Amino acid sequence: MNGLRKHLIANYNSLVKKLNTSIDEDDFIQIDPSYITRELDAIRNTIVTLAFSSQQGNDDFQEMEEDTHFEIFNDINSSEEDVKSTIT
């Protein structure tokens, strides 16, 4: 679990650095989506892994529903099944 949390923090920090360096003089973020796709994919995959983790007998840590939805960032050719396949 520690490795997963460190991975999430590292990708979050990388994403924020890229976003911060992409703020223009009007305080808008101008960024090519492909520049942040790796971080967003990694963050999404970590969230999916955490979301589908469970512990039997612990009511606060139950399984998620099979139809839980996760959005894909800027990829019209991927499906939700692609997301689920990254965690199995």
C-alpha positions in Angstrom: 0.0 0.0 0.0 2.9 2.4 0.7 4.2 2.0 -2.8 0.8 2.8 -4.2 0.5 5.9 -2.1 4.0 7.1 -3.1 3.2 6.4 -6.8 0.0 8.5 -6.4 1.8 11.4 -4.8 4.6 11.4 -7.3 2.2 11.5 -10.2 0.1 14.2 -8.6 3.2 16.3 -8.0 4.3 15.9 -11.6 0.9 16.9 -12.9 0.8 20.0 -10.7 4.3 21.1 -11.8 3.2 20.8 -15.4 0.0 22.7 -14.8 1.8 25.4 -12.8 4.3 26.0 -15.6 1.5 26.2 -18.1 -0.3 29.1 -16.6 -0.3 32.1 -19.0 -0.3 35.8 -18.2 -4.1 35.8 -18.0 -4.1 33.0 -15.4 -5.4 30.4 -17.8 -3.8 27.0 -18.2 -2.6 26.4 -21.8 -1.4 22.8 -22.1 -1.3 20.1 -24.7 -3.4 17.2 -23.4 -0.7 14.7 -24.4 1.7 16.5 -22.1 -0.3 15.4 -19.0 -1.8 12.2 -20.2 0.8 9.9 -18.5 0.2 11.5 -15.1 -3.6 11.5 -15.4 -3.6 7.8 -16.5 -1.3 6.8 -13.6 -3.5 8.7 -11.1 -6.7 7.2 -12.6 -5.1 3.7 -12.4 -4.2 4.2 -8.8 -7.6 5.4 -7.9 -9.2 2.5 -9.8 -6.9 0.1 -7.8 -7.9 1.7 -4.5 -11.6 1.8 -5.4 -11.7 -1.9 -6.2 -9.7 -2.9 -3.1 -11.8 -4.4 -0.3 -11.5 -6.3 2.9 -13.9 -9.0 3.8 -15.7 -8.5 7.1 -14.9 -4.7 7.2 -18.1 -2.8 6.5 -16.1 0.4 5.8 -14.1 -1.3 3.1 -16.6 -3.2 1.0 -16.4 -4.1 -2.7 -17.4 -1.4 -5.2 -20.3 -2.1 -7.6 -19.3 -3.8 -10.9 -20.8 -0.9 -12.9 -18.6 1.8 -11.2 -17.6 4.3 -13.8 -14.2 6.0 -14.4 -13.8 8.7 -17.0 -11.1 8.4 -19.6 -9.1 11.6 -20.2 -8.9 12.8 -23.8 -9.1 9.4 -25.4 -12.1 8.7 -27.6 -10.7 5.3 -28.7 -10.5 3.8 -25.2 -13.4 2.2 -23.2 -14.1 1.7 -19.6 -13.1 -2.0 -20.1 -9.6 -0.7 -21.0 -9.4 1.0 -17.6 -10.6 -2.1 -15.8 -8.1 -4.2 -17.6 -5.2 -2.1 -16.3 -5.8 -3.3 -12.8 -6.2 -7.0 -13.4 
